[in-house]
Amino acid sequence: MNLNLIIDQLRQHCPSFGGRVAGAAEYKGLTETANLPTPSAYVIYMDDEVQGEGSLNETRQMLVEGFAVIVCVSNVPDERGQSAVNLAHHTMRAELWAALLGYQPDKTIYNGVFYQGSNLLPAKDRARLWMRFDFAAEMQIGPEDGWQAVDLAALPHFDGMNVKVDDIDPAADPNIKYPGPDGRIEHEFNIPKSGNLPT
C-alpha cells in the first residue's frame, strides 16, 4: 500500500494535526527522533495477511494490508495522562475514523479501509503520550499479478483456426474390429480471430 496516500488523507481531513503527519519505518526509536510539534501523527506499515489458499489453476487470494497511525499528544498539562488519553482516544480517534473508514487508497485495487483497534504505547518521557491506531484494507491478488500473466503474454497471438472433422462410423463394416476415421471429411468450420464459435 502506498502510505503517502494515507498521509495526504490525514493531512487534509484531520484538522487537529494541522498538517503535522509524517511517515516512519517503525515505532521503535520514534519517541526519540520525532520532532513534529504535538499533536501529530506518524503512519507506519504493518504486516499483511493472506486469506484463503487460492485455486489449483490460478492465483486468486484476498490480501489484508495493515498500517498504523501513531498519534503523539502533549502530556505536559496533566502528568497523570488522563487528559492526554482522552484527547488521543476520543478526539483524535474520531478524526481518524472520519478520514479513513471506508477510504480507498486506490479505487482500482482496494476495498475500503477498516479499523482494527488501538493501544497505548510506552514512552521515554512524561511530556508526550503515544497511542497506536491500527487500520487495514483488502485487495485481491489475481492471475494478472503473478507469473501466469507473464507466461500467457508470451504466447503467440491467436489468428483463428480451421477445423476438419472425420467422423468415426462404428457401423460402417461389421468385419472391422476397430473401426475408425476413413479419411473423408464430414464437417468443416473456421474459428475467426475473435474466438467466437460458428453458430
Residue pairs with C-beta under 8 A, 6 or more apart in sequence:
1 45
1 65
1 67
1 105
1 110
1 137
2 105
2 106
3 23
3 43
3 44
3 45
3 67
4 23
5 105
5 106
6 43
6 67
6 69
6 100
6 105
7 21
7 22
7 23
7 43
9 99
9 100
9 103
9 105
10 17
10 21
10 41
10 43
10 69
10 96
10 99
10 100
11 17
11 19
11 21
12 99
13 95
13 98
13 99
14 21
14 41
14 92
14 95
14 96
14 98
14 99
15 95
16 39
16 91
16 92
16 95
17 39
17 40
17 41
17 95
20 36
20 37
20 39
20 40
20 41
21 40
21 41
21 42
21 43
22 36
22 40
22 41
22 42
22 43
23 42
23 43
23 44
24 30
24 34
24 42
24 43
24 44
24 70
25 44
25 45
26 44
27 44
27 68
27 70
27 121
27 130
27 132
30 42
30 70
30 130
31 123
31 124
31 125
31 128
31 130
32 124
34 40
34 42
34 72
36 72
38 72
38 73
38 74
38 128
39 71
39 72
39 73
39 74
39 87
39 88
39 92
40 71
40 72
41 69
41 70
41 71
41 72
41 92
42 69
42 70
42 72
43 67
43 68
43 69
43 70
44 67
44 68
44 70
45 66
45 67
46 66
46 67
46 68
46 134
46 136
47 66
48 63
48 64
48 65
48 66
49 63
49 64
49 66
50 61
50 62
50 63
50 64
50 141
51 61
51 62
51 63
51 64
52 61
52 62
53 61
54 60
54 61
54 141
58 142
58 143
58 148
59 141
59 142
59 143
59 145
59 146
59 148
60 140
60 141
60 142
60 143
61 140
61 141
62 138
62 139
62 140
62 141
63 138
63 139
63 140
63 141
64 136
64 137
64 138
65 110
65 136
65 137
65 138
65 139
66 116
66 134
66 135
66 136
67 134
67 135
67 136
68 132
68 133
68 134
68 135
69 96
69 100
69 132
69 133
69 135
70 121
70 130
70 131
70 132
70 133
71 88
71 92
71 96
71 130
71 131
71 132
71 133
72 128
72 129
72 130
73 84
73 87
73 88
73 92
73 128
73 129
73 131
74 84
74 127
74 128
74 129
75 81
75 84
75 126
75 127
75 128
75 129
76 127
77 83
78 84
79 126
81 126
81 129
84 129
85 120
85 129
85 131
88 129
88 131
89 118
89 131
92 131
93 118
93 133
96 133
96 135
97 115
100 113
100 115
100 135
101 112
101 113
101 114
101 115
102 112
102 113
103 112
103 113
104 110
104 111
104 112
104 113
104 137
105 113
105 137
109 139
110 137
110 138
110 139
111 137
111 138
111 139
112 137
113 135
113 136
113 137
114 135
114 136
114 137
115 133
115 134
115 135
116 134
116 135
116 136
117 133
117 134
118 131
118 132
118 133
118 134
119 131
119 132
120 129
120 130
120 131
120 132
121 130
121 131
121 132
122 130
123 129
123 130
143 149
158 193
158 195
159 193
160 190
160 191
160 192
160 193
161 190
161 191
162 188
162 189
162 190
162 191
163 187
163 188
163 189
163 190
163 191
164 185
164 187
164 188
165 185
165 186
165 187
165 188
166 181
166 182
166 183
166 184
166 185
166 186
167 181
167 186
167 187
168 179
168 180
168 181
169 179
169 182
170 179
171 179
172 179
172 182
173 179
189 198
190 198
191 197
191 198
